[in-house]
Amino acid sequence: MIIGLIISDKFSQLYSGAKTRQLAGLIFKEMNDTLTVSPKIDKYFKRTKTYIKCLKTESIFSVVSSEANNSNGTRPQMFLLDEVAVQTDFSLWDALKYGQLSVRNPLSISISTAYTVEGNIFKQQCQYLKDVLEGTKENEHVFGLLFELDEEDLNDWDNPELWEKCSPIQMGFPEGRKTLIEECQKAKDLGGSKISEFQSKMLNMWVDDAGASSFVTLDELRKCKMKEDYNWYNREVYVGLDLSLTTDNTAVCFVTYDTTLRKYICKTMCFLPEGMREEKERLEKVPYERYAKQGYCICCDDSSNNKIISYTMVEDYIVEEVQKYNFKVRGIVSDKFNAMATLQNLERRGFEIVIQEQSSTKICGGVKRLHEVILEEKFVYEFNPLLELNMYNAMKNYDRFNNMYIDKKKSTGRIDIIDAIINCMCRFVEDEIEERSVYETRDILVF
């Protein structure tokens, strides 16, 4: 801002702004401190309690804030909004931006770390810059410098080897690196809101406030990761399906209850159209091509149309897995949405089909069961990074009857694998209800 005062047009207005007076005054204080220790520059400025004036250009710098509501009527050649991520609307930004309409060479700057504030404008600004960078939007007059983890890194947010992407200055010297590692461990030890605070403030991750709405945390899920190969042969399983729109992801899972371990065991697979893979990688920031080579997903490359899901490939995959492990399939569980033709085909191939309604009252039992068994570590999953990413994207909500259901944290996130698993868990819950009902309605002989 000091340089801005020096090079600005005569009689220009420059501002720093923030949500509160205190935040807005931080830039003002730093400028004052800089001039105090720079006497060769300071002689060209006049400083008061409310403004800093460059004597060469007659330009003035002062402070505005949402709290003070003093931004209307301004005509800034340059303004800087600090900690923009605490702003939940564009009122301050717009007041300053529209004030620049008749100004030559206007410049506007946003600075912030990520925050846990829902719906903040900085997140929207960052997404716009990404769209420009990726070519989905055109604007030759913006420049963005964004430091954050890639989408594929979010599962490993606590890996210090990745932190140079999101905290390059702190990781650039030994003491900074040591401090970050110590703060990360402290956050993990304390859990809850401390993890969210570390992720947002130190790693520039967009997280939900205090992690309160997360279905489960990745740390909680990873305690359930399978540590050694599991013998799937001859197991009784439910097959869960989440059949999407033809251009979106489709998920298949196999879930069994191991009576010896007293745990639910799960393996998963994701399907997507090969013709949409590059676009999905760009929008979702997920390396589907690499995951397909590693066996975590299948890219459907139908010769007639590779931009849609091949449901024949989905059906064949289920049949092949059943034959490979000699599964005893108790039922294929799916919503009716986009699924009837596939379910009819599978029924003709000898499988029992179970339609699982998706209203919150119908699935709450399965959602609650999955939530409980993960927290109690009675759930075991074969590693699949897409399952972990799905779980990261899942947040819990409640309807007006206090029934728990899951939703996506963001529009581009995927939770299809979680939906497929919940379908299976609903059946396990229903089986227990039916079993109890049998014993309640018939005589029991006691010897």
C-alpha positions in Angstrom: 0.0 0.0 0.0 3.0 2.3 0.6 4.1 1.8 -3.0 0.5 2.3 -4.1 0.5 5.8 -2.5 3.7 6.7 -4.2 2.8 5.6 -7.7 -0.9 6.4 -7.7 -2.5 9.3 -9.6 -2.8 12.7 -7.9 -5.3 12.9 -5.1 -6.1 9.2 -5.2 -7.9 7.3 -2.4 -6.5 4.0 -1.1 -8.2 1.8 1.5 -7.6 -1.3 3.5 -10.8 -3.1 4.6 -12.0 -6.0 6.7 -15.1 -7.2 8.5 -14.2 -5.5 11.8 -12.4 -2.2 12.7 -9.7 -4.2 14.5 -8.9 -6.4 11.5 -9.1 -3.4 9.1 -6.6 -1.5 11.2 -3.9 -4.2 11.0 -2.7 -3.0 7.6 -2.8 0.6 8.8 -0.6 -0.4 11.8 1.9 -2.3 9.7 2.3 0.7 7.4 2.8 3.0 10.3 5.4 0.6 11.8 7.2 0.4 8.4 7.4 4.1 8.0 8.6 4.6 11.6 11.7 2.4 10.9 12.2 3.9 7.5 13.1 7.6 8.0 14.3 8.2 4.5 10.8 7.3 3.2 8.8 8.6 6.1 9.7 12.2 5.3 7.5 12.0 2.2 4.4 11.1 4.3 2.1 12.7 6.7 0.7 10.4 9.4 -2.3 10.9 11.6 -4.5 8.6 13.7 -7.0 8.1 10.8 -5.0 8.4 7.6 -1.6 8.3 5.9 -1.0 10.9 3.2 1.8 10.8 0.5 3.0 14.4 0.2 4.3 13.7 -3.4 1.0 12.6 -4.8 -1.5 14.0 -2.3 -3.0 10.5 -2.2 -4.5 9.3 1.1 -4.8 5.9 2.7 -7.4 5.1 5.3 -9.4 2.2 6.7 -13.0 0.9 6.1 -14.9 -2.0 7.6 -18.2 -3.8 7.3 -18.7 -3.2 11.0 -18.3 0.6 10.6 -20.4 0.6 7.4 -18.2 3.5 6.0 -17.3 2.2 2.5 -20.2 3.8 0.5 -19.3 6.9 -1.4 -15.6 6.0 -1.7 -13.7 6.2 -5.0 -10.7 4.0 -4.4 -7.9 3.7 -7.0 -6.6 0.8 -4.9 -8.1 -1.2 -2.0 -7.0 -4.3 -0.1 -9.5 -6.5 1.8 -7.8 -8.5 4.6 -9.0 -11.9 5.9 -11.7 -11.9 3.3 -12.8 -15.4 4.3 -14.7 -14.1 7.3 -16.9 -12.0 5.0 -20.2 -13.8 4.4 -21.4 -11.4 1.7 -20.1 -9.1 -1.0 -21.4 -5.8 0.4 -18.1 -4.3 1.4 -16.3 -5.7 -1.6 -19.0 -4.4 -4.0 -19.1 -1.0 -2.4 -15.4 -0.5 -3.0 -15.4 -2.2 -6.4 -18.2 -0.2 -7.8 -16.5 3.0 -6.5 -13.6 2.2 -8.9 -15.8 2.4 -12.1 -14.6 5.9 -13.0 -11.0 5.4 -11.8 -8.0 5.0 -14.0 -6.0 1.8 -13.5 -8.0 0.5 -10.5 -6.5 -2.3 -8.4 -8.4 -4.5 -5.9 -6.7 -7.1 -3.7 -8.0 -10.0 -1.6 -5.9 -11.6 1.1 -6.9 -14.4 3.4 -6.2 -17.9 4.8 -9.0 -20.4 4.6 -11.7 -20.2 7.3 -14.4 -22.5 8.6 -17.1 -19.8 8.0 -19.8 -21.3 5.7 -20.5 -19.4 2.5 -17.6 -16.9 2.8 -16.9 -14.8 -0.3 -13.1 -15.7 -0.5 -13.9 -19.3 -1.3 -16.0 -18.1 -4.2 -13.2 -15.8 -5.3 -10.7 -18.6 -5.2 -13.0 -20.9 -7.2 -13.4 -18.2 -9.8 -9.6 -17.9 -10.1 -9.3 -21.6 -10.5 -11.9 -21.5 -13.3 -9.9 -18.8 -15.1 -6.7 -20.9 -14.6 -8.4 -24.0 -16.0 -9.9 -22.2 -18.9 -13.6 -22.6 -18.1 -13.8 -18.8 -17.7 -11.9 -16.0 -19.4 -10.5 -12.9 -17.7 -7.2 -11.3 -18.6 -7.4 -8.8 -15.8 -7.1 -11.1 -12.8 -4.1 -12.7 -11.1 -4.3 -15.3 -8.4 -1.6 -16.8 -6.1 -3.2 -19.7 -4.3 -1.4 -22.0 -1.9 -3.4 -25.2 -1.1 -3.2 -29.0 -1.2 -4.4 -30.7 -4.3 -7.7 -32.6 -4.0 -5.9 -35.9 -4.1 -3.8 -34.8 -1.1 -6.7 -34.2 1.2 -6.7 -37.8 2.4 -3.1 -37.3 3.6 -3.4 -33.8 4.9 -1.2 -34.7 7.9 1.7 -35.7 5.7 4.4 -32.9 6.1 5.9 -33.8 2.7 2.8 -32.2 1.1 2.8 -29.0 3.2 5.1 -27.0 0.9 2.1 -26.7 -1.4 -0.1 -24.9 1.1 2.4 -23.3 3.5 5.6 -22.7 1.6 7.0 -19.9 3.8 6.6 -21.8 7.0 8.0 -25.0 5.5 10.9 -23.0 4.0 13.0 -22.9 7.2 13.7 -25.6 9.9 12.0 -23.9 12.8 8.9 -23.3 10.8 8.7 -26.9 9.7 9.2 -28.1 13.2 6.4 -25.8 14.5 4.0 -27.0 11.9 4.7 -30.7 12.7 4.3 -30.0 16.5 1.0 -28.1 15.9 -0.3 -30.9 13.7 0.3 -33.5 16.3 -1.2 -31.3 19.0 -4.3 -30.8 16.9 -4.6 -34.6 16.3 -4.2 -35.3 20.0 -6.9 -32.8 21.0 -9.2 -33.7 18.0 -12.4 -32.0 17.0 -12.3 -28.3 16.4 -8.5 -28.2 16.9 -8.1 -30.3 13.7 -10.4 -28.0 11.8 -8.5 -25.0 13.0 -5.1 -26.4 12.1 -6.4 -27.5 8.6 -7.9 -24.1 7.8 -5.3 -21.8 9.4 -2.1 -23.7 8.7 -2.9 -25.7 5.6 -5.5 -23.5 3.9 -8.1 -26.3 3.7 -11.8 -25.4 3.5 -13.3 -27.4 6.3 -16.6 -27.3 8.1 -16.9 -25.4 11.4 -15.2 -27.4 14.1 -15.7 -30.5 12.0 -19.2 -30.7 13.5 -21.0 -31.6 10.4 -18.6 -34.2 9.1 -20.1 -37.7 9.0 -16.9 -39.1 10.4 -13.3 -37.7 10.2 -10.7 -39.4 8.1 -8.7 -40.2 11.2 -11.7 -42.1 12.6 -12.3 -43.9 9.3 -8.7 -44.9 8.8 -8.7 -46.7 12.1 -11.0 -49.2 10.3 -8.7 -49.7 7.3 -7.9 -53.4 6.6 -4.5 -54.3 7.9 -4.1 -57.7 6.2 -5.8 -59.6 3.4 -9.2 -60.9 4.1 -10.6 -64.2 3.0 -13.7 -63.3 1.1 -14.4 -66.8 -0.2 -17.9 -68.3 0.5 -19.0 -65.2 2.4 -22.6 -64.1 2.7 -22.8 -60.6 1.3 -25.1 -57.8 0.5 -24.3 -56.0 -2.7 -24.9 -52.2 -2.5 -25.5 -50.1 -5.6 -25.6 -46.4 -6.2 -26.5 -46.1 -9.9 -26.0 -42.5 -11.1 -27.0 -40.5 -14.0 -25.3 -42.0 -17.1 -22.4 -39.4 -17.1 -21.7 -39.5 -13.3 -20.0 -41.9 -11.0 -21.6 -45.3 -10.1 -20.6 -47.3 -7.0 -20.7 -51.0 -6.1 -19.9 -52.4 -2.7 -19.9 -55.8 -1.1 -20.5 -56.0 2.6 -20.4 -59.0 4.9 -20.8 -59.4 8.7 -18.0 -61.5 10.1 -19.5 -63.3 13.1 -16.1 -64.3 14.4 -14.6 -60.8 14.2 -18.0 -59.2 15.0 -17.3 -56.6 12.4 -18.7 -55.5 9.0 -16.2 -56.0 6.2 -16.5 -54.0 3.0 -14.9 -53.8 -0.4 -15.8 -51.2 -3.0 -15.5 -50.2 -6.7 -16.3 -47.0 -8.6 -17.3 -46.7 -12.2 -17.1 -43.6 -14.4 -17.3 -42.9 -18.2 -13.9 -42.8 -19.9 -15.1 -40.1 -22.2 -15.8 -37.8 -19.2 -12.7 -38.7 -17.2 -10.5 -35.8 -18.2 -13.3 -33.3 -17.5 -14.0 -34.9 -14.1 -10.3 -34.9 -13.2 -10.2 -31.2 -14.0 -13.4 -30.3 -12.1 -13.1 -32.7 -9.2 -9.2 -32.7 -8.9 -9.2 -36.5 -8.6 -6.6 -38.6 -10.5 -9.1 -41.1 -11.9 -6.7 -42.4 -14.6 -4.1 -43.3 -12.0 -6.7 -44.8 -9.7 -8.1 -46.9 -12.6 -4.6 -48.3 -13.2 -4.3 -49.1 -9.5 -7.6 -51.0 -9.6 -9.6 -48.6 -7.4 -12.1 -47.6 -10.2 -13.1 -48.7 -13.7 -13.4 -46.2 -16.6 -16.2 -47.4 -18.9 -15.0 -47.2 -22.5 -18.0 -48.3 -24.4 -17.2 -48.3 -28.1 -20.7 -46.9 -29.0 -20.5 -44.0 -26.5 -17.7 -43.6 -24.0 -19.3 -40.6 -22.3 -21.8 -42.6 -20.4 -21.7 -45.3 -17.8 -21.8 -48.8 -19.3 -24.3 -50.6 -17.0 -23.4 -53.8 -18.8 -19.9 -53.5 -17.4 -21.4 -52.8 -13.9 -23.5 -55.9 -14.1 -20.7 -58.1 -15.4 -18.4 -56.9 -12.6 -20.9 -57.9 -10.0 -21.3 -61.4 -11.6 -17.6 -61.8 -11.9 -16.9 -60.9 -8.3 -19.7 -63.3 -7.1 -18.2 -66.1 -9.1 -14.6 -65.3 -8.2 -15.3 -65.5 -4.4 -18.3 -67.8 -4.5 -20.3 -65.2 -2.7 -23.7 -66.1 -1.2 -25.6 -63.0 -2.2 -28.4 -62.2 0.2 -29.6 -59.4 -2.0 -28.6 -56.6 -4.3 -29.7 -53.4 -2.7 -30.4 -50.2 -4.6 -32.6 -47.2 -5.0 -34.9 -47.2 -8.0 -33.5 -44.0 -9.4 -31.8 -44.7 -12.8 -31.6 -48.4 -11.8 -34.7 -50.4 -12.9 -33.3 -51.7 -16.2 -30.0 -52.8 -14.5 -31.9 -54.3 -11.6 -34.2 -56.3 -13.9 -31.1 -57.6 -15.8 -29.5 -58.7 -12.5 -32.7 -60.3 -11.4 -32.8 -62.3 -14.6 -29.3 -63.4 -13.8 -30.6 -65.0 -10.6 -30.1 -62.3 -8.0 -32.7 -61.2 -5.4 -33.3 -57.5 -5.8 -34.1 -55.2 -2.8 -35.4 -51.7 -3.4 -34.1 -49.3 -0.7 -36.1 -46.1 -0.5 -33.9 -43.0 0.0 -36.1 -40.8 2.2 -34.4 -39.9 5.5 -36.9 -41.9 7.5 -36.1 -45.0 5.4 -32.3 -44.9 5.5 -31.7 -43.4 8.9 -31.2 -46.9 10.4 -28.4 -47.7 7.9 -26.8 -44.2 8.3 -26.8 -44.5 12.1 -25.4 -48.1 12.0 -22.6 -47.1 9.6 -21.8 -44.1 11.8 -21.7 -46.2 15.0 -19.6 -49.1 13.7 -17.0 -46.8 12.3 -16.7 -44.9 15.6 -16.6 -48.2 17.5 -14.1 -49.7 15.0 -16.4 -52.5 14.1 -16.2 -51.7 10.4 -13.3 -52.8 8.2 -12.7 -51.6 4.6 -10.3 -52.7 1.9 -8.3 -49.6 1.1 -9.7 -47.5 -1.7 -8.7 -43.8 -1.9 -12.1 -43.0 -3.5 -13.9 -44.4 -0.5 -11.8 -42.2 1.8 -12.4 -39.1 -0.5 -16.1 -39.9 -0.4 -16.1 -40.0 3.3 -14.2 -36.7 3.4 -17.0 -35.2 1.3 -19.8 -36.6 3.4 -21.5 -34.5 6.1 -24.3 -35.5 8.4 -27.6 -33.7 8.6 -30.8 -34.2 10.5 -34.4 -33.9 9.4 -37.2 -32.4 11.5 -37.7 -35.8 13.2 -34.0 -35.9 14.1 -33.3 -38.7 11.7 -29.7 -38.6 10.5 -28.9 -38.6 6.8 -25.8 -37.7 4.8 -25.2 -35.0 2.2 -22.3 -33.6 0.2 -20.1 -30.8 1.6 -19.7 -29.3 -1.9 -21.4 -29.7 -5.2 -18.4 -31.3 -7.0 -17.8 -33.8 -4.2 -18.8 -37.4 -4.5 -20.5 -39.6 -1.9 -21.8 -42.4 -4.1 -19.7 -45.1 -2.5 -21.0 -44.1 0.9 -24.6 -44.3 -0.4 -24.0 -47.8 -1.7 -22.6 -48.9 1.7 -25.6 -47.3 3.5 -27.9 -49.3 1.3 -26.3 -52.5 2.6 -26.3 -51.3 6.2 -30.1 -50.7 5.9 -30.6 -54.3 5.1 -28.5 -55.6 8.0 -30.6 -53.4 10.3 -33.8 -54.6 8.8 -32.7 -58.3 9.1 -32.1 -57.8 12.8 -35.6 -56.3 13.2 -37.2 -59.2 11.3 -35.2 -61.7 13.3 -36.3 -60.2 16.6 -39.9 -60.1 15.3 -39.8 -63.8 14.6 -38.8 -64.7 18.2 -41.3 -62.2 19.6 -44.3 -63.9 17.7 -43.6 -67.6 18.3 -43.3 -69.7 21.4 -39.8 -70.3 22.7 -39.2 -73.6 24.5 -36.9 -73.2 27.5 -35.2 -76.3 29.0 
